[in-house]
Amino acid sequence: MTSPVRVTAAVSKVLAAFLEDPEADRYGLDLMRASGHPSGTLYPILLRLQRAGWVAAEWEQIDPVAAGRPARRYYRLTPDGLVAARTEIAALRQQLDRALGGVAKPRPA
């Protein structure tokens, strides 16, 4: 089931974190550090992105006792999510560029 995603500034930070390395599996603490969001902001965003089909999530298969830590839930952009993230970040950059009167320098996506 997919649902539309309203790409706010907070969502765009999470998408930008995924785009740093689109092929990488990312876990919550890693994404909190990369986006600057606390868990109470990050996890609802991840849930919305999952419901939209932009992000897939999977639990790590480890023995928590042997690893000395709980299993992590890893998140990854789906192929549709990768396209959507790049599109949304590019659109946001265009809006910012227009709002700043062309002052903002373009960055690679």
Kinemage of the C-alpha trace (Angstrom):
@kinemage 1
@onewidth
@group {chain A} dominant
@subgroup {mainchain}
@vectorlist {calphas} color= white
{ca met a 1} P 0.000 0.000 0.000
{ca thr a 2} L 1.463 3.330 -1.000
{ca ser a 3} L 0.492 6.721 0.290
{ca pro a 4} L 1.625 10.173 -0.828
{ca val a 5} L 4.551 11.797 0.932
{ca arg a 6} L 4.551 15.476 1.769
{ca val a 7} L 8.218 16.401 1.501
{ca thr a 8} L 8.849 18.861 4.298
{ca ala a 9} L 12.232 20.217 5.360
{ca ala a 10} L 12.471 17.402 7.918
{ca val a 11} L 11.673 14.732 5.312
{ca ser a 12} L 14.151 16.259 2.875
{ca lys a 13} L 16.943 15.941 5.482
{ca val a 14} L 16.193 12.234 5.835
{ca leu a 15} L 16.087 11.773 2.053
{ca ala a 16} L 19.382 13.663 1.725
{ca ala a 17} L 20.919 11.334 4.330
{ca phe a 18} L 19.845 8.318 2.266
{ca leu a 19} L 21.227 9.930 -0.899
{ca glu a 20} L 24.696 10.252 0.663
{ca asp a 21} L 25.074 6.545 -0.157
{ca pro a 22} L 21.902 5.268 -1.850
{ca glu a 23} L 23.019 1.620 -1.842
{ca ala a 24} L 23.801 1.512 1.879
{ca asp a 25} L 21.609 -0.019 4.544
{ca arg a 26} L 21.087 2.604 7.253
{ca tyr a 27} L 19.898 2.085 10.816
{ca gly a 28} L 18.108 4.538 13.095
{ca leu a 29} L 21.027 5.994 15.047
{ca asp a 30} L 23.010 6.390 11.836
{ca leu a 31} L 20.109 8.283 10.229
{ca met a 32} L 19.593 10.407 13.349
{ca arg a 33} L 23.211 11.525 13.188
{ca ala a 34} L 23.111 12.158 9.432
{ca ser a 35} L 19.810 14.068 9.466
{ca gly a 36} L 20.168 15.796 12.825
{ca his a 37} L 16.693 14.598 13.849
{ca pro a 38} L 15.851 13.018 17.209
{ca ser a 39} L 14.170 9.629 17.221
{ca gly a 40} L 10.720 11.148 17.792
{ca thr a 41} L 11.038 12.989 14.477
{ca leu a 42} L 12.954 10.377 12.489
{ca tyr a 43} L 10.869 7.252 13.057
{ca pro a 44} L 7.515 8.766 12.017
{ca ile a 45} L 9.215 10.011 8.830
{ca leu a 46} L 10.656 6.554 8.149
{ca leu a 47} L 7.213 5.035 8.648
{ca arg a 48} L 5.677 7.490 6.142
{ca leu a 49} L 8.438 6.728 3.650
{ca gln a 50} L 7.839 2.985 4.105
{ca arg a 51} L 4.104 3.384 3.562
{ca ala a 52} L 4.808 5.337 0.387
{ca gly a 53} L 7.052 2.537 -0.877
{ca trp a 54} L 10.129 4.778 -0.892
{ca val a 55} L 11.952 2.918 1.889
{ca ala a 56} L 12.177 -0.777 2.763
{ca ala a 57} L 12.995 -1.951 6.290
{ca glu a 58} L 14.358 -5.229 7.557
{ca trp a 59} L 15.549 -6.494 10.914
{ca glu a 60} L 19.182 -7.527 11.180
{ca gln a 61} L 19.624 -11.263 11.671
{ca ile a 62} L 22.021 -11.509 14.621
{ca asp a 63} L 22.223 -13.131 18.026
{ca pro a 64} L 21.939 -10.123 20.376
{ca val a 65} L 23.833 -11.946 23.129
{ca ala a 66} L 26.779 -12.794 20.871
{ca ala a 67} L 26.770 -9.318 19.293
{ca gly a 68} L 26.450 -7.595 22.654
{ca arg a 69} L 23.672 -5.318 21.360
{ca pro a 70} L 20.101 -5.529 20.175
{ca ala a 71} L 19.334 -6.280 16.535
{ca arg a 72} L 19.091 -3.207 14.337
{ca arg a 73} L 16.329 -2.380 11.883
{ca tyr a 74} L 17.980 -1.421 8.604
{ca tyr a 75} L 16.396 0.963 6.125
{ca arg a 76} L 17.174 1.329 2.433
{ca leu a 77} L 15.749 3.387 -0.403
{ca thr a 78} L 13.717 1.324 -2.842
{ca pro a 79} L 14.296 1.905 -6.587
{ca asp a 80} L 11.140 4.063 -6.648
{ca gly a 81} L 12.310 5.817 -3.504
{ca leu a 82} L 15.670 6.610 -5.050
{ca val a 83} L 14.011 8.255 -8.054
{ca ala a 84} L 11.531 10.105 -5.831
{ca ala a 85} L 14.230 11.279 -3.403
{ca arg a 86} L 16.412 12.654 -6.187
{ca thr a 87} L 13.414 14.327 -7.819
{ca glu a 88} L 12.177 15.900 -4.586
{ca ile a 89} L 15.616 17.134 -3.498
{ca ala a 90} L 16.217 18.644 -6.960
{ca ala a 91} L 12.807 20.369 -6.847
{ca leu a 92} L 13.563 21.729 -3.383
{ca arg a 93} L 16.898 23.099 -4.579
{ca gln a 94} L 15.182 24.788 -7.527
{ca gln a 95} L 12.633 26.384 -5.197
{ca leu a 96} L 15.386 27.634 -2.915
{ca asp a 97} L 17.339 28.961 -5.864
{ca arg a 98} L 14.298 30.878 -7.122
{ca ala a 99} L 13.510 32.154 -3.633
{ca leu a 100} L 17.060 33.415 -3.229
{ca gly a 101} L 17.056 35.039 -6.651
{ca gly a 102} L 19.652 32.729 -8.160
{ca val a 103} L 22.127 33.250 -5.288
{ca ala a 104} L 22.228 29.569 -4.282
{ca lys a 105} L 24.831 27.494 -6.064
{ca pro a 106} L 23.672 24.177 -7.527
{ca arg a 107} L 24.986 21.057 -5.809
{ca pro a 108} L 25.296 17.610 -7.339
{ca ala a 109} L 22.382 15.300 -6.497
